[in-house]
Structures are given as structure tokens and as C-alpha cells.
């Protein structure tokens, strides 16, 4: 039997903190958000926040992910191609939305804040990669994809160009672009009929 340490989180208080951190992130940007401002907006003490999160980056990323997760459902169409196309399209649509553009800011800030970089990697990017990997694994299991593929490289092949455009070139990211990416990638990774 495991023993939980500390008091359990009060869900109402937790939601208030997450909502406050998300709202402040949208209003002010990551650099201007402070634990003090989150506590004031959520009407809790800083100690309450620090009891549940190790730093500002963690609470801000959890607030951000709490709001973003509902917009990024994992599809289940029965086709790896369709699932990956829908998933990649949803990720791209989110990234170009007002809320999604915050990711660019967080990545930039993360170059100087190791805690923030760790928070967005573990709370945003790794979950998206796990979702993509699951979709590709399902495709490999049902025979849609070539045997022995390096699925991590496949994820980079499909999703990497989206982030490249978002962070470096500024070129257009739309449904047509994502559909082309997935189609081209699947030409190389699908089983030949």
C-alpha cells in the first residue's frame, strides 16, 4: 500500500490556478507572468502554488496544456494515414491559433530558461510525440506501414516541417500543406500494394 504525501489538491483551487496562469499567459506573455500575479488572480497564496508546482514554468505549462488538450483530440478512424493526417492538421491548426502562437514564445524563452524548456518538452511536446507514435504503431500493427520503421524518425519527418515553418521560415501553414506533408511521408513509409 502506498502512502500519499501532503494534502491532495483541491480541484476547484487547482482549476482556478490553472485558469489564472493561462489567462495571464495570453494577456501578458510568459516573461511578464509571475507566481505572484497568478496567486493574486486565482485568489490563493503563493505557497499554495509552490506546494503543487516547483516553479512558474511548470504551473504556466500545466495551465496552457489544460486549455490546449481539449483542442487536440487523438483520432481513431481505423486508418493510420487518416489518423496521422487529422492529428498533424489539428496540431498545425492549434500552433497557428492565437493560443498556439504562445508555443513560439515559450520556445524562445526556453533558450534562456532551462526550467521552462523542460516544462514545454515534458508537458507539450512529449505528449504530442507519444500520440503520433501510437498512431504510427497502430499503422505498423495493422500492416499499413513498412515493418521495422524508425517511428521516431517518422514523427520528425511528418511533424518537423510544421515546426520549421512556424519557428524559422514563417511560410504558410494550412491544411493543404499538412495534407501534402503526410501524403509525401506516407509514400515512403507505407507498405507497397
ChimeraX attribute file (.defattr): number of C-alpha atoms within 10 A of each C-alpha:
attribute: neighborCount
match mode: 1-to-1
recipient: residues
	/A:1	3
	/A:2	4
	/A:3	5
	/A:4	7
	/A:5	6
	/A:6	8
	/A:7	8
	/A:8	8
	/A:9	12
	/A:10	9
	/A:11	9
	/A:12	9
	/A:13	15
	/A:14	18
	/A:15	15
	/A:16	19
	/A:17	26
	/A:18	24
	/A:19	21
	/A:20	21
	/A:21	29
	/A:22	27
	/A:23	19
	/A:24	20
	/A:25	22
	/A:26	15
	/A:27	11
	/A:28	11
	/A:29	14
	/A:30	21
	/A:31	10
	/A:32	10
	/A:33	20
	/A:34	17
	/A:35	20
	/A:36	14
	/A:37	15
	/A:38	27
	/A:39	19
	/A:40	14
	/A:41	16
	/A:42	19
	/A:43	13
	/A:44	16
	/A:45	14
	/A:46	14
	/A:47	11
	/A:48	14
	/A:49	22
	/A:50	13
	/A:51	13
	/A:52	15
	/A:53	14
	/A:54	11
	/A:55	16
	/A:56	21
	/A:57	25
	/A:58	20
	/A:59	24
	/A:60	29
	/A:61	25
	/A:62	22
	/A:63	23
	/A:64	25
	/A:65	17
	/A:66	16
	/A:67	16
	/A:68	16
	/A:69	13
	/A:70	9
	/A:71	13
	/A:72	18
	/A:73	13
	/A:74	19
	/A:75	17
	/A:76	14
	/A:77	11
	/A:78	12
	/A:79	16
	/A:80	26
	/A:81	21
	/A:82	17
	/A:83	20
	/A:84	30
	/A:85	21
	/A:86	22
	/A:87	23
	/A:88	25
	/A:89	23
	/A:90	18
	/A:91	19
	/A:92	21
	/A:93	17
	/A:94	17
	/A:95	19
	/A:96	17
	/A:97	10
	/A:98	10
	/A:99	15
	/A:100	16
	/A:101	15
	/A:102	18
	/A:103	20
	/A:104	15
	/A:105	14
	/A:106	20
	/A:107	16
	/A:108	14
	/A:109	15
	/A:110	18
	/A:111	11
	/A:112	10
	/A:113	14
	/A:114	11
	/A:115	16
	/A:116	23
	/A:117	19
	/A:118	15
	/A:119	22
	/A:120	22
	/A:121	16
	/A:122	14
	/A:123	17
	/A:124	18
	/A:125	13
	/A:126	12
	/A:127	13
	/A:128	21
	/A:129	15
	/A:130	13
	/A:131	18
	/A:132	24
	/A:133	17
	/A:134	16
	/A:135	23
	/A:136	25
	/A:137	17
	/A:138	18
	/A:139	21
	/A:140	20
	/A:141	13
	/A:142	12
	/A:143	13
	/A:144	20
	/A:145	22
	/A:146	16
	/A:147	12
	/A:148	7
	/A:149	14
	/A:150	10
	/A:151	16
	/A:152	13
	/A:153	11
	/A:154	18
	/A:155	19
	/A:156	13
	/A:157	16
	/A:158	21
	/A:159	23
	/A:160	14
	/A:161	16
	/A:162	23
	/A:163	16
	/A:164	12
	/A:165	13
	/A:166	19
	/A:167	16
	/A:168	9
	/A:169	9
	/A:170	10
	/A:171	11
	/A:172	12
	/A:173	18
	/A:174	13
	/A:175	16
	/A:176	10
	/A:177	15
	/A:178	25
	/A:179	18
	/A:180	13
	/A:181	19
	/A:182	20
	/A:183	16
	/A:184	13
	/A:185	16
	/A:186	20
	/A:187	11
	/A:188	12
	/A:189	18
	/A:190	18
	/A:191	14
	/A:192	9
	/A:193	4
